[in-house]
Amino acid sequence: MEPAIVLIISVAVAVIGITGWGIYISFGPPSRELSDPFEDHED
C-alpha cells in the first residue's frame, strides 16, 4: 500500500474513534455523572 493511503486510513480511524468515544461519554451510561453548570448556578 501507498504510505499516503495508510496515513489517510489511520487518521480516519482515529477521527471516527474519538467521535464514537465522545458520543458514548455524552449519551451513554457515563452521562449520568455529568452535571449541567447552567442548572447548578441558576439566577
Biopython code that builds the backbone (N, CA, C, O; Angstrom):
import numpy as np
from Bio.PDB.StructureBuilder import StructureBuilder

atoms = [
    (1, "MET", "N", (0.838, -1.198, 0.000)),
    (1, "MET", "CA", (0.000, 0.000, 0.000)),
    (1, "MET", "C", (0.871, 1.246, 0.000)),
    (1, "MET", "O", (2.003, 1.252, 0.485)),
    (2, "GLU", "N", (0.303, 2.285, -0.558)),
    (2, "GLU", "CA", (0.999, 3.569, -0.562)),
    (2, "GLU", "C", (1.014, 4.141, 0.854)),
    (2, "GLU", "O", (0.035, 3.988, 1.585)),
    (3, "PRO", "N", (2.093, 4.792, 1.253)),
    (3, "PRO", "CA", (2.133, 5.399, 2.593)),
    (3, "PRO", "C", (1.047, 6.451, 2.811)),
    (3, "PRO", "O", (0.549, 6.603, 3.926)),
    (4, "ALA", "N", (0.680, 7.172, 1.764)),
    (4, "ALA", "CA", (-0.360, 8.198, 1.905)),
    (4, "ALA", "C", (-1.714, 7.564, 2.226)),
    (4, "ALA", "O", (-2.486, 8.106, 3.018)),
    (5, "ILE", "N", (-1.997, 6.427, 1.615)),
    (5, "ILE", "CA", (-3.264, 5.746, 1.867)),
    (5, "ILE", "C", (-3.307, 5.241, 3.305)),
    (5, "ILE", "O", (-4.340, 5.339, 3.967)),
    (6, "VAL", "N", (-2.197, 4.706, 3.786)),
    (6, "VAL", "CA", (-2.131, 4.230, 5.170)),
    (6, "VAL", "C", (-2.341, 5.391, 6.132)),
    (6, "VAL", "O", (-3.039, 5.238, 7.135)),
    (7, "LEU", "N", (-1.756, 6.537, 5.850)),
    (7, "LEU", "CA", (-1.924, 7.717, 6.688)),
    (7, "LEU", "C", (-3.366, 8.187, 6.697)),
    (7, "LEU", "O", (-3.906, 8.503, 7.758)),
    (8, "ILE", "N", (-3.995, 8.237, 5.541)),
    (8, "ILE", "CA", (-5.390, 8.679, 5.447)),
    (8, "ILE", "C", (-6.298, 7.733, 6.225)),
    (8, "ILE", "O", (-7.182, 8.185, 6.952)),
    (9, "ILE", "N", (-6.091, 6.437, 6.080)),
    (9, "ILE", "CA", (-6.907, 5.456, 6.796)),
    (9, "ILE", "C", (-6.679, 5.584, 8.298)),
    (9, "ILE", "O", (-7.631, 5.501, 9.074)),
    (10, "SER", "N", (-5.444, 5.781, 8.714)),
    (10, "SER", "CA", (-5.146, 5.923, 10.143)),
    (10, "SER", "C", (-5.818, 7.154, 10.734)),
    (10, "SER", "O", (-6.390, 7.083, 11.822)),
    (11, "VAL", "N", (-5.756, 8.259, 10.045)),
    (11, "VAL", "CA", (-6.392, 9.489, 10.532)),
    (11, "VAL", "C", (-7.906, 9.312, 10.571)),
    (11, "VAL", "O", (-8.552, 9.749, 11.523)),
    (12, "ALA", "N", (-8.479, 8.678, 9.553)),
    (12, "ALA", "CA", (-9.923, 8.460, 9.517)),
    (12, "ALA", "C", (-10.368, 7.573, 10.677)),
    (12, "ALA", "O", (-11.384, 7.852, 11.314)),
    (13, "VAL", "N", (-9.622, 6.511, 10.955)),
    (13, "VAL", "CA", (-9.965, 5.620, 12.067)),
    (13, "VAL", "C", (-9.859, 6.366, 13.397)),
    (13, "VAL", "O", (-10.696, 6.181, 14.281)),
    (14, "ALA", "N", (-8.843, 7.202, 13.541)),
    (14, "ALA", "CA", (-8.687, 7.974, 14.776)),
    (14, "ALA", "C", (-9.843, 8.956, 14.958)),
    (14, "ALA", "O", (-10.365, 9.081, 16.066)),
    (15, "VAL", "N", (-10.250, 9.648, 13.911)),
    (15, "VAL", "CA", (-11.353, 10.609, 13.998)),
    (15, "VAL", "C", (-12.660, 9.890, 14.328)),
    (15, "VAL", "O", (-13.429, 10.360, 15.166)),
    (16, "ILE", "N", (-12.914, 8.765, 13.682)),
    (16, "ILE", "CA", (-14.136, 8.005, 13.955)),
    (16, "ILE", "C", (-14.121, 7.476, 15.387)),
    (16, "ILE", "O", (-15.151, 7.485, 16.063)),
    (17, "GLY", "N", (-12.969, 7.019, 15.849)),
    (17, "GLY", "CA", (-12.870, 6.517, 17.212)),
    (17, "GLY", "C", (-13.101, 7.590, 18.250)),
    (17, "GLY", "O", (-13.822, 7.365, 19.221)),
    (18, "ILE", "N", (-12.499, 8.761, 18.064)),
    (18, "ILE", "CA", (-12.681, 9.867, 19.006)),
    (18, "ILE", "C", (-14.133, 10.339, 18.993)),
    (18, "ILE", "O", (-14.688, 10.658, 20.044)),
    (19, "THR", "N", (-14.753, 10.386, 17.817)),
    (19, "THR", "CA", (-16.148, 10.785, 17.717)),
    (19, "THR", "C", (-17.046, 9.785, 18.434)),
    (19, "THR", "O", (-17.953, 10.179, 19.167)),
    (20, "GLY", "N", (-16.801, 8.499, 18.228)),
    (20, "GLY", "CA", (-17.578, 7.466, 18.908)),
    (20, "GLY", "C", (-17.415, 7.530, 20.410)),
    (20, "GLY", "O", (-18.389, 7.375, 21.147)),
    (21, "TRP", "N", (-16.196, 7.757, 20.877)),
    (21, "TRP", "CA", (-15.935, 7.871, 22.317)),
    (21, "TRP", "C", (-16.682, 9.072, 22.895)),
    (21, "TRP", "O", (-17.258, 8.980, 23.979)),
    (22, "GLY", "N", (-16.674, 10.181, 22.188)),
    (22, "GLY", "CA", (-17.370, 11.374, 22.652)),
    (22, "GLY", "C", (-18.878, 11.173, 22.728)),
    (22, "GLY", "O", (-19.519, 11.629, 23.674)),
    (23, "ILE", "N", (-19.440, 10.499, 21.746)),
    (23, "ILE", "CA", (-20.873, 10.210, 21.765)),
    (23, "ILE", "C", (-21.205, 9.273, 22.916)),
    (23, "ILE", "O", (-22.225, 9.445, 23.584)),
    (24, "TYR", "N", (-20.353, 8.285, 23.150)),
    (24, "TYR", "CA", (-20.581, 7.357, 24.265)),
    (24, "TYR", "C", (-20.544, 8.080, 25.603)),
    (24, "TYR", "O", (-21.387, 7.833, 26.465)),
    (25, "ILE", "N", (-19.573, 8.971, 25.783)),
    (25, "ILE", "CA", (-19.460, 9.720, 27.038)),
    (25, "ILE", "C", (-20.655, 10.668, 27.193)),
    (25, "ILE", "O", (-21.151, 10.847, 28.306)),
    (26, "SER", "N", (-21.123, 11.275, 26.104)),
    (26, "SER", "CA", (-22.205, 12.255, 26.176)),
    (26, "SER", "C", (-23.573, 11.627, 26.385)),
    (26, "SER", "O", (-24.395, 12.173, 27.121)),
    (27, "PHE", "N", (-23.832, 10.489, 25.749)),
    (27, "PHE", "CA", (-25.170, 9.925, 25.756)),
    (27, "PHE", "C", (-25.255, 8.542, 26.375)),
    (27, "PHE", "O", (-26.357, 8.050, 26.614)),
    (28, "GLY", "N", (-24.134, 7.905, 26.641)),
    (28, "GLY", "CA", (-24.128, 6.562, 27.197)),
    (28, "GLY", "C", (-24.249, 6.564, 28.708)),
    (28, "GLY", "O", (-24.572, 7.593, 29.301)),
    (29, "PRO", "N", (-23.994, 5.419, 29.343)),
    (29, "PRO", "CA", (-24.096, 5.309, 30.798)),
    (29, "PRO", "C", (-23.247, 6.320, 31.582)),
    (29, "PRO", "O", (-23.701, 6.778, 32.630)),
    (30, "PRO", "N", (-22.039, 6.693, 31.131)),
    (30, "PRO", "CA", (-21.264, 7.672, 31.909)),
    (30, "PRO", "C", (-21.909, 9.056, 31.966)),
    (30, "PRO", "O", (-21.504, 9.884, 32.783)),
    (31, "SER", "N", (-22.900, 9.325, 31.121)),
    (31, "SER", "CA", (-23.503, 10.664, 31.096)),
    (31, "SER", "C", (-24.278, 10.962, 32.372)),
    (31, "SER", "O", (-24.565, 12.127, 32.647)),
    (32, "ARG", "N", (-24.626, 9.950, 33.159)),
    (32, "ARG", "CA", (-25.349, 10.188, 34.411)),
    (32, "ARG", "C", (-24.491, 10.955, 35.410)),
    (32, "ARG", "O", (-25.019, 11.644, 36.283)),
    (33, "GLU", "N", (-23.180, 10.841, 35.286)),
    (33, "GLU", "CA", (-22.270, 11.507, 36.216)),
    (33, "GLU", "C", (-21.963, 12.948, 35.806)),
    (33, "GLU", "O", (-21.345, 13.688, 36.572)),
    (34, "LEU", "N", (-22.385, 13.350, 34.609)),
    (34, "LEU", "CA", (-22.124, 14.704, 34.145)),
    (34, "LEU", "C", (-23.106, 15.670, 34.794)),
    (34, "LEU", "O", (-24.261, 15.318, 35.035)),
    (35, "SER", "N", (-22.653, 16.880, 35.075)),
    (35, "SER", "CA", (-23.548, 17.890, 35.637)),
    (35, "SER", "C", (-23.705, 19.032, 34.646)),
    (35, "SER", "O", (-22.828, 19.293, 33.823)),
    (36, "ASP", "N", (-24.831, 19.698, 34.743)),
    (36, "ASP", "CA", (-25.114, 20.843, 33.886)),
    (36, "ASP", "C", (-24.781, 22.119, 34.656)),
    (36, "ASP", "O", (-25.486, 22.444, 35.612)),
    (37, "PRO", "N", (-23.739, 22.850, 34.277)),
    (37, "PRO", "CA", (-23.356, 24.038, 35.043)),
    (37, "PRO", "C", (-24.424, 25.125, 35.037)),
    (37, "PRO", "O", (-24.469, 25.940, 35.959)),
    (38, "PHE", "N", (-25.287, 25.158, 34.021)),
    (38, "PHE", "CA", (-26.335, 26.163, 33.974)),
    (38, "PHE", "C", (-27.419, 25.855, 35.001)),
    (38, "PHE", "O", (-28.011, 26.775, 35.566)),
    (39, "GLU", "N", (-27.689, 24.571, 35.252)),
    (39, "GLU", "CA", (-28.666, 24.206, 36.275)),
    (39, "GLU", "C", (-28.090, 24.366, 37.673)),
    (39, "GLU", "O", (-28.832, 24.620, 38.622)),
    (40, "ASP", "N", (-26.795, 24.221, 37.810)),
    (40, "ASP", "CA", (-26.147, 24.351, 39.121)),
    (40, "ASP", "C", (-26.139, 25.791, 39.613)),
    (40, "ASP", "O", (-26.144, 26.026, 40.821)),
    (41, "HIS", "N", (-26.126, 26.771, 38.690)),
    (41, "HIS", "CA", (-25.983, 28.181, 39.072)),
    (41, "HIS", "C", (-27.110, 29.027, 38.475)),
    (41, "HIS", "O", (-26.856, 29.981, 37.739)),
    (42, "GLU", "N", (-28.342, 28.673, 38.794)),
    (42, "GLU", "CA", (-29.456, 29.472, 38.289)),
    (42, "GLU", "C", (-29.570, 30.777, 39.066)),
    (42, "GLU", "O", (-29.311, 30.834, 40.268)),
    (43, "ASP", "N", (-29.961, 31.813, 38.353)),
    (43, "ASP", "CA", (-30.108, 33.127, 38.995)),
    (43, "ASP", "C", (-31.559, 33.385, 39.328)),
    (43, "ASP", "O", (-31.889, 34.438, 39.874)),
]
sb = StructureBuilder()
sb.init_structure("model")
sb.init_model(0)
sb.init_chain("A")
sb.init_seg("    ")
for serial, (resi, resn, name, xyz) in enumerate(atoms, 1):
    if name == "N":
        sb.init_residue(resn, " ", resi, " ")
    sb.init_atom(name, np.array(xyz, "f"), 0.0, 1.0, " ", f" {name:<3s}", serial, name[0])
structure = sb.get_structure()
